[in-house]
């Protein structure tokens, strides 16, 4: 049996590890999917900067503007940042419009990207967003 101070220290470390395991798992830091390649991510960047219409609100580097949040740092406001979630939000996102609360802005868009293009943009955003934190639960 461990002496009380050491046992307490080990318990404290265990609680810290348990506390961060959920957010780390939710962040999904692994490769997004087996079929996502460097070429897919490069195509996604091209679409992000051009036909996808993402850069005007999220900036060319994804750092965000007054019209769109950062995709590279901070806390996700609408989801957990996993590749599956990014696919969903990319498919249903678009140009936002301020609402009275101004946070988050509702997103709606022209749906100009096909499924393969949405996947590429999501792969690009996934690749630049690994420093972000999942949304708080219950929000």
C-alpha positions in Angstrom: 0.0 0.0 0.0 1.3 3.5 -0.9 1.9 6.0 1.9 -1.0 8.6 2.1 0.9 11.6 0.5 1.9 9.5 -2.5 -1.5 7.9 -2.9 -3.1 11.4 -2.9 -0.6 12.6 -5.5 -1.4 9.6 -7.8 -5.1 10.2 -7.3 -4.7 13.8 -8.2 -2.8 13.0 -11.4 -5.4 10.4 -12.3 -8.2 13.0 -11.9 -6.3 15.4 -14.1 -5.8 12.8 -16.8 -9.5 11.8 -16.7 -10.5 15.4 -16.9 -8.5 16.0 -20.1 -9.1 12.7 -21.8 -12.6 13.6 -22.9 -11.7 16.9 -24.6 -8.6 15.3 -26.2 -10.6 12.4 -27.6 -13.3 14.8 -28.8 -10.7 16.9 -30.6 -9.9 13.9 -32.8 -6.3 14.7 -33.5 -5.8 11.7 -35.7 -5.9 11.7 -39.5 -9.4 12.7 -40.5 -10.1 9.7 -42.8 -8.1 7.1 -44.7 -8.9 8.8 -48.0 -7.8 12.3 -47.0 -4.4 13.0 -48.5 -2.1 16.0 -48.8 -3.7 16.6 -52.3 -7.2 16.5 -50.7 -6.1 19.2 -48.2 -4.4 21.3 -50.9 -7.6 21.1 -53.0 -9.6 22.1 -49.9 -7.3 25.2 -49.4 -7.9 26.2 -53.0 -11.7 25.9 -52.5 -11.5 27.7 -49.1 -9.7 30.6 -50.8 -11.9 30.7 -53.9 -15.2 29.1 -54.9 -16.1 28.0 -51.3 -16.2 31.6 -50.3 -14.7 30.8 -46.8 -11.8 33.3 -46.7 -13.8 36.5 -46.8 -15.2 35.7 -43.3 -12.6 33.4 -41.9 -9.5 35.1 -43.4 -7.0 33.6 -45.9 -5.2 31.8 -43.1 -8.3 30.8 -41.2 -7.5 33.2 -38.3 -10.9 34.8 -38.5 -12.3 38.2 -39.1 -15.1 40.4 -37.6 -17.5 38.4 -39.9 -16.3 34.9 -39.0 -14.6 33.1 -36.1 -11.1 31.8 -36.2 -10.8 28.2 -37.5 -7.3 27.9 -36.1 -7.4 28.7 -32.3 -9.9 29.2 -29.6 -13.0 27.2 -28.7 -15.4 25.7 -31.3 -18.8 27.3 -30.7 -21.0 24.9 -32.5 -19.4 21.5 -32.2 -16.5 19.3 -31.3 -14.1 19.9 -34.2 -14.0 16.3 -35.3 -13.7 15.6 -39.0 -17.3 14.2 -39.1 -18.6 17.4 -37.5 -16.5 19.6 -39.9 -18.0 17.7 -42.8 -21.5 18.5 -41.5 -20.8 22.1 -40.8 -19.0 22.7 -44.1 -21.9 21.1 -46.0 -24.4 23.4 -44.3 -22.4 26.5 -43.8 -22.1 29.6 -45.9 -22.3 33.3 -45.6 -23.5 34.3 -42.1 -25.5 37.3 -41.1 -25.3 39.0 -37.7 -28.2 38.3 -35.4 -29.2 40.4 -32.3 -26.9 38.3 -30.1 -24.1 38.3 -32.7 -22.7 35.0 -31.5 -22.8 32.7 -33.2 -23.9 34.0 -36.5 -26.4 31.8 -38.3 -24.9 30.3 -41.3 -26.6 29.7 -44.6 -25.1 29.5 -48.0 -25.5 28.9 -51.7 -24.5 25.3 -51.6 -22.0 25.7 -54.4 -19.7 22.8 -53.5 -20.4 19.2 -54.3 -19.8 16.4 -51.8 -16.2 15.8 -52.8 -15.4 19.5 -52.6 -17.1 19.8 -49.2 -14.9 16.9 -48.0 -11.8 18.7 -49.3 -12.7 21.9 -47.5 -13.4 20.0 -44.3 -10.1 18.2 -44.6 -8.3 21.6 -45.0 -10.1 23.1 -42.1 -9.3 20.0 -40.0 -5.6 20.4 -40.9 -5.4 24.0 -39.7 -7.7 23.7 -36.6 -5.9 21.2 -34.4 -5.2 23.9 -31.8 -8.9 24.6 -31.3 -10.8 23.3 -28.2 -14.1 21.5 -28.4 -17.3 23.4 -27.6 -18.4 23.4 -24.0 -21.0 20.7 -23.4 -24.5 21.8 -23.1 -24.0 24.9 -25.4 
